[in-house]
Amino acid sequence: MGGRRPIEEALELARERLRLLADVDGRDFAERLEALDAGLLAASRRAMADVGPGDAQLVAELMAVTVAADGLIAGELERTGARIRRLREGQAGSAAYRSSVGG
């Protein structure tokens, strides 16, 4: 770990995850996110076993960064769901039109 405490490692990974989610570029995104999530989970577990009374600010920041990243994911899922609904509505409309014109 290079002298870093587990909470510092977890916070660094959470920040990296937030940066990745804020700047989705399409290239190997899913693989990078999966690796970051696995590393963050492991680091967070180590951090919670090591955290002390003076770490309240670091824990709060870790939680805030994690919530912000989860909010980006939730927003993207909502937008994707809306796009899928519009596509389905379009397909249903096209199918209805084709059946009405005998196609």
Biopython code that builds the backbone (N, CA, C, O; Angstrom):
import numpy as np
from Bio.PDB.StructureBuilder import StructureBuilder

atoms = [
    (1, "MET", "N", (0.800, -1.195, 0.000)),
    (1, "MET", "CA", (0.000, 0.000, 0.000)),
    (1, "MET", "C", (0.849, 1.268, 0.000)),
    (1, "MET", "O", (0.308, 2.360, -0.175)),
    (2, "GLY", "N", (2.130, 1.157, 0.187)),
    (2, "GLY", "CA", (3.005, 2.313, 0.100)),
    (2, "GLY", "C", (2.843, 3.312, 1.237)),
    (2, "GLY", "O", (2.998, 4.514, 1.022)),
    (3, "GLY", "N", (2.536, 2.844, 2.431)),
    (3, "GLY", "CA", (2.416, 3.740, 3.561)),
    (3, "GLY", "C", (1.059, 4.403, 3.715)),
    (3, "GLY", "O", (0.820, 5.111, 4.694)),
    (4, "ARG", "N", (0.183, 4.185, 2.774)),
    (4, "ARG", "CA", (-1.160, 4.763, 2.898)),
    (4, "ARG", "C", (-2.003, 3.923, 3.830)),
    (4, "ARG", "O", (-1.848, 2.705, 3.917)),
    (5, "ARG", "N", (-2.883, 4.590, 4.515)),
    (5, "ARG", "CA", (-3.833, 3.884, 5.370)),
    (5, "ARG", "C", (-4.973, 3.370, 4.503)),
    (5, "ARG", "O", (-5.233, 3.919, 3.432)),
    (6, "PRO", "N", (-5.650, 2.327, 4.953)),
    (6, "PRO", "CA", (-6.758, 1.783, 4.163)),
    (6, "PRO", "C", (-7.826, 2.818, 3.806)),
    (6, "PRO", "O", (-8.363, 2.781, 2.699)),
    (7, "ILE", "N", (-8.139, 3.725, 4.701)),
    (7, "ILE", "CA", (-9.155, 4.739, 4.408)),
    (7, "ILE", "C", (-8.678, 5.660, 3.285)),
    (7, "ILE", "O", (-9.480, 6.104, 2.463)),
    (8, "GLU", "N", (-7.391, 5.946, 3.249)),
    (8, "GLU", "CA", (-6.837, 6.783, 2.179)),
    (8, "GLU", "C", (-6.886, 6.053, 0.840)),
    (8, "GLU", "O", (-7.178, 6.657, -0.193)),
    (9, "GLU", "N", (-6.600, 4.758, 0.862)),
    (9, "GLU", "CA", (-6.681, 3.955, -0.355)),
    (9, "GLU", "C", (-8.117, 3.893, -0.862)),
    (9, "GLU", "O", (-8.364, 4.049, -2.058)),
    (10, "ALA", "N", (-9.062, 3.665, 0.044)),
    (10, "ALA", "CA", (-10.468, 3.589, -0.350)),
    (10, "ALA", "C", (-10.931, 4.924, -0.926)),
    (10, "ALA", "O", (-11.646, 4.952, -1.928)),
    (11, "LEU", "N", (-10.536, 6.008, -0.311)),
    (11, "LEU", "CA", (-10.925, 7.331, -0.791)),
    (11, "LEU", "C", (-10.329, 7.599, -2.165)),
    (11, "LEU", "O", (-11.006, 8.153, -3.031)),
    (12, "GLU", "N", (-9.090, 7.221, -2.376)),
    (12, "GLU", "CA", (-8.452, 7.403, -3.680)),
    (12, "GLU", "C", (-9.204, 6.615, -4.761)),
    (12, "GLU", "O", (-9.442, 7.128, -5.854)),
    (13, "LEU", "N", (-9.571, 5.375, -4.451)),
    (13, "LEU", "CA", (-10.320, 4.566, -5.418)),
    (13, "LEU", "C", (-11.711, 5.147, -5.665)),
    (13, "LEU", "O", (-12.187, 5.135, -6.800)),
    (14, "ALA", "N", (-12.358, 5.646, -4.641)),
    (14, "ALA", "CA", (-13.677, 6.257, -4.808)),
    (14, "ALA", "C", (-13.586, 7.495, -5.695)),
    (14, "ALA", "O", (-14.450, 7.719, -6.543)),
    (15, "ARG", "N", (-12.547, 8.292, -5.502)),
    (15, "ARG", "CA", (-12.350, 9.477, -6.351)),
    (15, "ARG", "C", (-12.102, 9.077, -7.798)),
    (15, "ARG", "O", (-12.630, 9.700, -8.719)),
    (16, "GLU", "N", (-11.300, 8.040, -7.998)),
    (16, "GLU", "CA", (-11.018, 7.564, -9.354)),
    (16, "GLU", "C", (-12.295, 7.063, -10.017)),
    (16, "GLU", "O", (-12.519, 7.300, -11.203)),
    (17, "ARG", "N", (-13.133, 6.367, -9.243)),
    (17, "ARG", "CA", (-14.417, 5.875, -9.752)),
    (17, "ARG", "C", (-15.310, 7.048, -10.163)),
    (17, "ARG", "O", (-15.947, 7.004, -11.215)),
    (18, "LEU", "N", (-15.357, 8.083, -9.345)),
    (18, "LEU", "CA", (-16.162, 9.256, -9.670)),
    (18, "LEU", "C", (-15.650, 9.921, -10.943)),
    (18, "LEU", "O", (-16.446, 10.311, -11.798)),
    (19, "ARG", "N", (-14.328, 10.058, -11.081)),
    (19, "ARG", "CA", (-13.751, 10.649, -12.307)),
    (19, "ARG", "C", (-14.122, 9.821, -13.525)),
    (19, "ARG", "O", (-14.482, 10.374, -14.564)),
    (20, "LEU", "N", (-14.040, 8.510, -13.410)),
    (20, "LEU", "CA", (-14.376, 7.627, -14.522)),
    (20, "LEU", "C", (-15.834, 7.809, -14.925)),
    (20, "LEU", "O", (-16.149, 7.920, -16.109)),
    (21, "LEU", "N", (-16.717, 7.840, -13.936)),
    (21, "LEU", "CA", (-18.143, 7.972, -14.227)),
    (21, "LEU", "C", (-18.484, 9.350, -14.781)),
    (21, "LEU", "O", (-19.416, 9.486, -15.574)),
    (22, "ALA", "N", (-17.750, 10.358, -14.375)),
    (22, "ALA", "CA", (-18.009, 11.710, -14.852)),
    (22, "ALA", "C", (-17.504, 11.924, -16.269)),
    (22, "ALA", "O", (-17.925, 12.866, -16.941)),
    (23, "ASP", "N", (-16.610, 11.065, -16.731)),
    (23, "ASP", "CA", (-16.005, 11.240, -18.045)),
    (23, "ASP", "C", (-16.032, 9.920, -18.810)),
    (23, "ASP", "O", (-14.985, 9.377, -19.166)),
    (24, "VAL", "N", (-17.220, 9.416, -19.055)),
    (24, "VAL", "CA", (-17.378, 8.144, -19.768)),
    (24, "VAL", "C", (-16.933, 8.348, -21.211)),
    (24, "VAL", "O", (-17.468, 9.198, -21.922)),
    (25, "ASP", "N", (-15.962, 7.573, -21.627)),
    (25, "ASP", "CA", (-15.473, 7.715, -22.996)),
    (25, "ASP", "C", (-15.743, 6.481, -23.847)),
    (25, "ASP", "O", (-15.399, 6.457, -25.029)),
    (26, "GLY", "N", (-16.351, 5.466, -23.264)),
    (26, "GLY", "CA", (-16.725, 4.298, -24.049)),
    (26, "GLY", "C", (-15.658, 3.226, -24.146)),
    (26, "GLY", "O", (-15.985, 2.044, -24.261)),
    (27, "ARG", "N", (-14.400, 3.604, -24.103)),
    (27, "ARG", "CA", (-13.328, 2.619, -24.255)),
    (27, "ARG", "C", (-13.114, 1.883, -22.951)),
    (27, "ARG", "O", (-12.802, 2.494, -21.928)),
    (28, "ASP", "N", (-13.276, 0.600, -22.984)),
    (28, "ASP", "CA", (-13.063, -0.305, -21.853)),
    (28, "ASP", "C", (-13.686, 0.205, -20.558)),
    (28, "ASP", "O", (-13.201, -0.112, -19.472)),
    (29, "PHE", "N", (-14.756, 0.990, -20.662)),
    (29, "PHE", "CA", (-15.401, 1.584, -19.508)),
    (29, "PHE", "C", (-15.891, 0.528, -18.522)),
    (29, "PHE", "O", (-15.593, 0.604, -17.330)),
    (30, "ALA", "N", (-16.634, -0.445, -19.009)),
    (30, "ALA", "CA", (-17.219, -1.454, -18.117)),
    (30, "ALA", "C", (-16.138, -2.223, -17.368)),
    (30, "ALA", "O", (-16.278, -2.490, -16.175)),
    (31, "GLU", "N", (-15.067, -2.577, -18.057)),
    (31, "GLU", "CA", (-13.991, -3.322, -17.414)),
    (31, "GLU", "C", (-13.301, -2.474, -16.351)),
    (31, "GLU", "O", (-12.987, -2.960, -15.264)),
    (32, "ARG", "N", (-13.071, -1.207, -16.671)),
    (32, "ARG", "CA", (-12.416, -0.319, -15.706)),
    (32, "ARG", "C", (-13.302, -0.101, -14.488)),
    (32, "ARG", "O", (-12.822, -0.106, -13.355)),
    (33, "LEU", "N", (-14.603, 0.092, -14.726)),
    (33, "LEU", "CA", (-15.521, 0.306, -13.611)),
    (33, "LEU", "C", (-15.606, -0.939, -12.741)),
    (33, "LEU", "O", (-15.610, -0.837, -11.515)),
    (34, "GLU", "N", (-15.673, -2.098, -13.356)),
    (34, "GLU", "CA", (-15.736, -3.346, -12.591)),
    (34, "GLU", "C", (-14.490, -3.523, -11.730)),
    (34, "GLU", "O", (-14.591, -3.903, -10.563)),
    (35, "ALA", "N", (-13.319, -3.250, -12.293)),
    (35, "ALA", "CA", (-12.066, -3.369, -11.532)),
    (35, "ALA", "C", (-12.024, -2.345, -10.400)),
    (35, "ALA", "O", (-11.605, -2.664, -9.288)),
    (36, "LEU", "N", (-12.458, -1.115, -10.681)),
    (36, "LEU", "CA", (-12.483, -0.094, -9.636)),
    (36, "LEU", "C", (-13.450, -0.469, -8.518)),
    (36, "LEU", "O", (-13.129, -0.309, -7.341)),
    (37, "ASP", "N", (-14.623, -0.962, -8.878)),
    (37, "ASP", "CA", (-15.605, -1.344, -7.863)),
    (37, "ASP", "C", (-15.082, -2.466, -6.975)),
    (37, "ASP", "O", (-15.285, -2.443, -5.761)),
    (38, "ALA", "N", (-14.410, -3.447, -7.574)),
    (38, "ALA", "CA", (-13.852, -4.548, -6.786)),
    (38, "ALA", "C", (-12.758, -4.031, -5.852)),
    (38, "ALA", "O", (-12.714, -4.397, -4.677)),
    (39, "GLY", "N", (-11.879, -3.180, -6.376)),
    (39, "GLY", "CA", (-10.821, -2.609, -5.550)),
    (39, "GLY", "C", (-11.375, -1.724, -4.449)),
    (39, "GLY", "O", (-10.890, -1.749, -3.318)),
    (40, "LEU", "N", (-12.394, -0.942, -4.784)),
    (40, "LEU", "CA", (-13.007, -0.061, -3.791)),
    (40, "LEU", "C", (-13.682, -0.865, -2.689)),
    (40, "LEU", "O", (-13.573, -0.510, -1.516)),
    (41, "LEU", "N", (-14.364, -1.922, -3.040)),
    (41, "LEU", "CA", (-15.012, -2.762, -2.035)),
    (41, "LEU", "C", (-13.973, -3.345, -1.075)),
    (41, "LEU", "O", (-14.150, -3.293, 0.142)),
    (42, "ALA", "N", (-12.896, -3.899, -1.624)),
    (42, "ALA", "CA", (-11.845, -4.478, -0.785)),
    (42, "ALA", "C", (-11.184, -3.407, 0.085)),
    (42, "ALA", "O", (-10.959, -3.623, 1.276)),
    (43, "ALA", "N", (-10.875, -2.257, -0.510)),
    (43, "ALA", "CA", (-10.231, -1.186, 0.250)),
    (43, "ALA", "C", (-11.166, -0.647, 1.333)),
    (43, "ALA", "O", (-10.718, -0.326, 2.434)),
    (44, "SER", "N", (-12.441, -0.548, 1.031)),
    (44, "SER", "CA", (-13.402, -0.049, 2.022)),
    (44, "SER", "C", (-13.523, -1.013, 3.199)),
    (44, "SER", "O", (-13.643, -0.586, 4.347)),
    (45, "ARG", "N", (-13.492, -2.291, 2.918)),
    (45, "ARG", "CA", (-13.542, -3.282, 4.008)),
    (45, "ARG", "C", (-12.318, -3.156, 4.908)),
    (45, "ARG", "O", (-12.429, -3.197, 6.134)),
    (46, "ARG", "N", (-11.144, -3.003, 4.285)),
    (46, "ARG", "CA", (-9.926, -2.829, 5.085)),
    (46, "ARG", "C", (-9.995, -1.525, 5.872)),
    (46, "ARG", "O", (-9.584, -1.464, 7.030)),
    (47, "ALA", "N", (-10.517, -0.487, 5.232)),
    (47, "ALA", "CA", (-10.608, 0.821, 5.879)),
    (47, "ALA", "C", (-11.523, 0.769, 7.102)),
    (47, "ALA", "O", (-11.199, 1.338, 8.144)),
    (48, "MET", "N", (-12.634, 0.109, 6.981)),
    (48, "MET", "CA", (-13.566, 0.067, 8.108)),
    (48, "MET", "C", (-12.990, -0.711, 9.281)),
    (48, "MET", "O", (-13.353, -0.458, 10.429)),
    (49, "ALA", "N", (-12.102, -1.650, 9.005)),
    (49, "ALA", "CA", (-11.443, -2.395, 10.080)),
    (49, "ALA", "C", (-10.343, -1.556, 10.737)),
    (49, "ALA", "O", (-9.942, -1.829, 11.868)),
    (50, "ASP", "N", (-9.862, -0.544, 10.030)),
    (50, "ASP", "CA", (-8.719, 0.250, 10.490)),
    (50, "ASP", "C", (-9.115, 1.646, 10.971)),
    (50, "ASP", "O", (-8.314, 2.325, 11.615)),
    (51, "VAL", "N", (-10.323, 2.076, 10.671)),
    (51, "VAL", "CA", (-10.732, 3.453, 10.927)),
    (51, "VAL", "C", (-10.718, 3.765, 12.420)),
    (51, "VAL", "O", (-11.043, 2.919, 13.254)),
    (52, "GLY", "N", (-10.337, 4.993, 12.732)),
    (52, "GLY", "CA", (-10.257, 5.418, 14.126)),
    (52, "GLY", "C", (-11.039, 6.698, 14.357)),
    (52, "GLY", "O", (-11.625, 7.249, 13.425)),
    (53, "PRO", "N", (-11.050, 7.172, 15.592)),
    (53, "PRO", "CA", (-11.837, 8.360, 15.943)),
    (53, "PRO", "C", (-11.450, 9.615, 15.148)),
    (53, "PRO", "O", (-12.298, 10.477, 14.920)),
    (54, "GLY", "N", (-10.228, 9.728, 14.738)),
    (54, "GLY", "CA", (-9.788, 10.907, 13.996)),
    (54, "GLY", "C", (-10.062, 10.849, 12.508)),
    (54, "GLY", "O", (-9.661, 11.747, 11.768)),
    (55, "ASP", "N", (-10.739, 9.809, 12.062)),
    (55, "ASP", "CA", (-10.958, 9.608, 10.628)),
    (55, "ASP", "C", (-12.335, 10.034, 10.148)),
    (55, "ASP", "O", (-12.720, 9.713, 9.024)),
    (56, "ALA", "N", (-13.075, 10.744, 10.968)),
    (56, "ALA", "CA", (-14.453, 11.109, 10.604)),
    (56, "ALA", "C", (-14.510, 11.878, 9.289)),
    (56, "ALA", "O", (-15.400, 11.630, 8.475)),
    (57, "GLN", "N", (-13.585, 12.801, 9.064)),
    (57, "GLN", "CA", (-13.599, 13.593, 7.838)),
    (57, "GLN", "C", (-13.333, 12.715, 6.616)),
    (57, "GLN", "O", (-13.995, 12.863, 5.589)),
    (58, "LEU", "N", (-12.368, 11.806, 6.723)),
    (58, "LEU", "CA", (-12.062, 10.912, 5.612)),
    (58, "LEU", "C", (-13.236, 9.983, 5.310)),
    (58, "LEU", "O", (-13.564, 9.754, 4.146)),
    (59, "VAL", "N", (-13.866, 9.454, 6.347)),
    (59, "VAL", "CA", (-15.022, 8.571, 6.150)),
    (59, "VAL", "C", (-16.156, 9.346, 5.505)),
    (59, "VAL", "O", (-16.807, 8.840, 4.591)),
    (60, "ALA", "N", (-16.403, 10.560, 5.964)),
    (60, "ALA", "CA", (-17.464, 11.386, 5.382)),
    (60, "ALA", "C", (-17.185, 11.687, 3.919)),
    (60, "ALA", "O", (-18.097, 11.649, 3.093)),
    (61, "GLU", "N", (-15.929, 11.986, 3.591)),
    (61, "GLU", "CA", (-15.578, 12.257, 2.197)),
    (61, "GLU", "C", (-15.718, 11.012, 1.346)),
    (61, "GLU", "O", (-16.205, 11.080, 0.218)),
    (62, "LEU", "N", (-15.291, 9.865, 1.880)),
    (62, "LEU", "CA", (-15.445, 8.603, 1.149)),
    (62, "LEU", "C", (-16.913, 8.341, 0.837)),
    (62, "LEU", "O", (-17.268, 7.961, -0.279)),
    (63, "MET", "N", (-17.750, 8.548, 1.829)),
    (63, "MET", "CA", (-19.181, 8.329, 1.622)),
    (63, "MET", "C", (-19.746, 9.329, 0.613)),
    (63, "MET", "O", (-20.558, 8.952, -0.232)),
    (64, "ALA", "N", (-19.335, 10.583, 0.686)),
    (64, "ALA", "CA", (-19.837, 11.605, -0.232)),
    (64, "ALA", "C", (-19.421, 11.320, -1.673)),
    (64, "ALA", "O", (-20.223, 11.460, -2.595)),
    (65, "VAL", "N", (-18.178, 10.925, -1.859)),
    (65, "VAL", "CA", (-17.687, 10.614, -3.212)),
    (65, "VAL", "C", (-18.417, 9.396, -3.758)),
    (65, "VAL", "O", (-18.782, 9.366, -4.933)),
    (66, "THR", "N", (-18.629, 8.402, -2.922)),
    (66, "THR", "CA", (-19.333, 7.196, -3.343)),
    (66, "THR", "C", (-20.786, 7.519, -3.716)),
    (66, "THR", "O", (-21.287, 7.031, -4.729)),
    (67, "VAL", "N", (-21.450, 8.325, -2.916)),
    (67, "VAL", "CA", (-22.831, 8.719, -3.208)),
    (67, "VAL", "C", (-22.898, 9.519, -4.513)),
    (67, "VAL", "O", (-23.815, 9.325, -5.311)),
    (68, "ALA", "N", (-21.939, 10.411, -4.731)),
    (68, "ALA", "CA", (-21.912, 11.193, -5.970)),
    (68, "ALA", "C", (-21.759, 10.282, -7.188)),
    (68, "ALA", "O", (-22.446, 10.464, -8.193)),
    (69, "ALA", "N", (-20.863, 9.311, -7.096)),
    (69, "ALA", "CA", (-20.666, 8.372, -8.210)),
    (69, "ALA", "C", (-21.916, 7.531, -8.434)),
    (69, "ALA", "O", (-22.322, 7.311, -9.575)),
    (70, "ASP", "N", (-22.525, 7.062, -7.354)),
    (70, "ASP", "CA", (-23.757, 6.282, -7.487)),
    (70, "ASP", "C", (-24.864, 7.126, -8.114)),
    (70, "ASP", "O", (-25.693, 6.605, -8.859)),
    (71, "GLY", "N", (-24.881, 8.428, -7.815)),
    (71, "GLY", "CA", (-25.861, 9.323, -8.420)),
    (71, "GLY", "C", (-25.663, 9.445, -9.923)),
    (71, "GLY", "O", (-26.636, 9.511, -10.674)),
    (72, "LEU", "N", (-24.410, 9.476, -10.365)),
    (72, "LEU", "CA", (-24.136, 9.505, -11.803)),
    (72, "LEU", "C", (-24.636, 8.232, -12.473)),
    (72, "LEU", "O", (-25.218, 8.281, -13.557)),
    (73, "ILE", "N", (-24.407, 7.095, -11.826)),
    (73, "ILE", "CA", (-24.881, 5.820, -12.379)),
    (73, "ILE", "C", (-26.404, 5.815, -12.443)),
    (73, "ILE", "O", (-26.982, 5.424, -13.458)),
    (74, "ALA", "N", (-27.056, 6.247, -11.367)),
    (74, "ALA", "CA", (-28.522, 6.269, -11.340)),
    (74, "ALA", "C", (-29.075, 7.176, -12.433)),
    (74, "ALA", "O", (-30.051, 6.826, -13.096)),
    (75, "GLY", "N", (-28.466, 8.324, -12.621)),
    (75, "GLY", "CA", (-28.914, 9.241, -13.668)),
    (75, "GLY", "C", (-28.763, 8.637, -15.045)),
    (75, "GLY", "O", (-29.652, 8.765, -15.887)),
    (76, "GLU", "N", (-27.644, 7.981, -15.278)),
    (76, "GLU", "CA", (-27.429, 7.357, -16.592)),
    (76, "GLU", "C", (-28.416, 6.218, -16.813)),
    (76, "GLU", "O", (-28.935, 6.051, -17.917)),
    (77, "LEU", "N", (-28.676, 5.440, -15.779)),
    (77, "LEU", "CA", (-29.664, 4.364, -15.912)),
    (77, "LEU", "C", (-31.047, 4.923, -16.218)),
    (77, "LEU", "O", (-31.786, 4.357, -17.024)),
    (78, "GLU", "N", (-31.395, 6.025, -15.579)),
    (78, "GLU", "CA", (-32.691, 6.663, -15.837)),
    (78, "GLU", "C", (-32.781, 7.139, -17.286)),
    (78, "GLU", "O", (-33.797, 6.928, -17.948)),
    (79, "ARG", "N", (-31.716, 7.783, -17.781)),
    (79, "ARG", "CA", (-31.713, 8.248, -19.175)),
    (79, "ARG", "C", (-31.765, 7.078, -20.147)),
    (79, "ARG", "O", (-32.449, 7.146, -21.168)),
    (80, "THR", "N", (-31.043, 6.005, -19.834)),
    (80, "THR", "CA", (-31.061, 4.829, -20.695)),
    (80, "THR", "C", (-32.452, 4.204, -20.716)),
    (80, "THR", "O", (-32.948, 3.813, -21.773)),
    (81, "GLY", "N", (-33.077, 4.112, -19.545)),
    (81, "GLY", "CA", (-34.435, 3.581, -19.471)),
    (81, "GLY", "C", (-35.404, 4.403, -20.298)),
    (81, "GLY", "O", (-36.259, 3.846, -20.986)),
    (82, "ALA", "N", (-35.281, 5.721, -20.241)),
    (82, "ALA", "CA", (-36.157, 6.604, -21.027)),
    (82, "ALA", "C", (-35.928, 6.394, -22.517)),
    (82, "ALA", "O", (-36.885, 6.378, -23.292)),
    (83, "ARG", "N", (-34.667, 6.230, -22.930)),
    (83, "ARG", "CA", (-34.383, 5.980, -24.348)),
    (83, "ARG", "C", (-34.986, 4.652, -24.790)),
    (83, "ARG", "O", (-35.536, 4.556, -25.887)),
    (84, "ILE", "N", (-34.887, 3.636, -23.951)),
    (84, "ILE", "CA", (-35.456, 2.319, -24.288)),
    (84, "ILE", "C", (-36.966, 2.416, -24.408)),
    (84, "ILE", "O", (-37.551, 1.845, -25.329)),
    (85, "ARG", "N", (-37.610, 3.137, -23.483)),
    (85, "ARG", "CA", (-39.070, 3.308, -23.563)),
    (85, "ARG", "C", (-39.467, 3.997, -24.861)),
    (85, "ARG", "O", (-40.429, 3.592, -25.513)),
    (86, "ARG", "N", (-38.722, 5.048, -25.242)),
    (86, "ARG", "CA", (-39.037, 5.757, -26.498)),
    (86, "ARG", "C", (-38.852, 4.839, -27.693)),
    (86, "ARG", "O", (-39.655, 4.865, -28.626)),
    (87, "LEU", "N", (-37.797, 4.022, -27.675)),
    (87, "LEU", "CA", (-37.586, 3.074, -28.775)),
    (87, "LEU", "C", (-38.725, 2.065, -28.864)),
    (87, "LEU", "O", (-39.218, 1.773, -29.954)),
    (88, "ARG", "N", (-39.138, 1.541, -27.728)),
    (88, "ARG", "CA", (-40.249, 0.583, -27.720)),
    (88, "ARG", "C", (-41.533, 1.224, -28.214)),
    (88, "ARG", "O", (-42.284, 0.612, -28.973)),
    (89, "GLU", "N", (-41.789, 2.455, -27.787)),
    (89, "GLU", "CA", (-42.984, 3.161, -28.255)),
    (89, "GLU", "C", (-42.918, 3.365, -29.761)),
    (89, "GLU", "O", (-43.921, 3.220, -30.459)),
    (90, "GLY", "N", (-41.729, 3.703, -30.259)),
    (90, "GLY", "CA", (-41.539, 3.875, -31.698)),
    (90, "GLY", "C", (-41.758, 2.576, -32.453)),
    (90, "GLY", "O", (-42.378, 2.561, -33.517)),
    (91, "GLN", "N", (-41.241, 1.477, -31.891)),
    (91, "GLN", "CA", (-41.425, 0.171, -32.531)),
    (91, "GLN", "C", (-42.890, -0.221, -32.543)),
    (91, "GLN", "O", (-43.390, -0.739, -33.542)),
    (92, "ALA", "N", (-43.582, 0.024, -31.436)),
    (92, "ALA", "CA", (-45.009, -0.306, -31.362)),
    (92, "ALA", "C", (-45.784, 0.526, -32.365)),
    (92, "ALA", "O", (-46.689, 0.020, -33.029)),
    (93, "GLY", "N", (-45.434, 1.797, -32.479)),
    (93, "GLY", "CA", (-46.103, 2.661, -33.456)),
    (93, "GLY", "C", (-45.842, 2.201, -34.879)),
    (93, "GLY", "O", (-46.747, 2.206, -35.713)),
    (94, "SER", "N", (-44.612, 1.804, -35.157)),
    (94, "SER", "CA", (-44.267, 1.310, -36.498)),
    (94, "SER", "C", (-45.004, 0.022, -36.811)),
    (94, "SER", "O", (-45.500, -0.166, -37.922)),
    (95, "ALA", "N", (-45.075, -0.859, -35.835)),
    (95, "ALA", "CA", (-45.785, -2.131, -36.049)),
    (95, "ALA", "C", (-47.270, -1.871, -36.292)),
    (95, "ALA", "O", (-47.879, -2.503, -37.156)),
    (96, "ALA", "N", (-47.850, -0.947, -35.538)),
    (96, "ALA", "CA", (-49.271, -0.619, -35.724)),
    (96, "ALA", "C", (-49.491, -0.018, -37.101)),
    (96, "ALA", "O", (-50.482, -0.328, -37.762)),
    (97, "TYR", "N", (-48.586, 0.830, -37.537)),
    (97, "TYR", "CA", (-48.724, 1.446, -38.852)),
    (97, "TYR", "C", (-48.613, 0.382, -39.947)),
    (97, "TYR", "O", (-49.412, 0.356, -40.883)),
    (98, "ARG", "N", (-47.600, -0.504, -39.815)),
    (98, "ARG", "CA", (-47.428, -1.546, -40.829)),
    (98, "ARG", "C", (-48.655, -2.438, -40.909)),
    (98, "ARG", "O", (-49.063, -2.820, -42.006)),
    (99, "SER", "N", (-49.251, -2.778, -39.782)),
    (99, "SER", "CA", (-50.415, -3.648, -39.825)),
    (99, "SER", "C", (-51.625, -2.924, -40.395)),
    (99, "SER", "O", (-52.500, -3.549, -40.994)),
    (100, "SER", "N", (-51.678, -1.602, -40.211)),
    (100, "SER", "CA", (-52.822, -0.851, -40.739)),
    (100, "SER", "C", (-52.753, -0.662, -42.238)),
    (100, "SER", "O", (-53.779, -0.484, -42.895)),
    (101, "VAL", "N", (-51.526, -0.700, -42.792)),
    (101, "VAL", "CA", (-51.381, -0.529, -44.239)),
    (101, "VAL", "C", (-51.132, -1.856, -44.946)),
    (101, "VAL", "O", (-50.848, -1.906, -46.143)),
    (102, "GLY", "N", (-51.249, -2.928, -44.164)),
    (102, "GLY", "CA", (-51.118, -4.256, -44.751)),
    (102, "GLY", "C", (-49.688, -4.705, -44.964)),
    (102, "GLY", "O", (-49.449, -5.618, -45.754)),
    (103, "GLY", "N", (-48.733, -4.096, -44.287)),
    (103, "GLY", "CA", (-47.320, -4.429, -44.473)),
    (103, "GLY", "C", (-46.891, -5.418, -43.521)),
    (103, "GLY", "O", (-45.727, -5.819, -43.531)),
]
sb = StructureBuilder()
sb.init_structure("model")
sb.init_model(0)
sb.init_chain("A")
sb.init_seg("    ")
for serial, (resi, resn, name, xyz) in enumerate(atoms, 1):
    if name == "N":
        sb.init_residue(resn, " ", resi, " ")
    sb.init_atom(name, np.array(xyz, "f"), 0.0, 1.0, " ", f" {name:<3s}", serial, name[0])
structure = sb.get_structure()
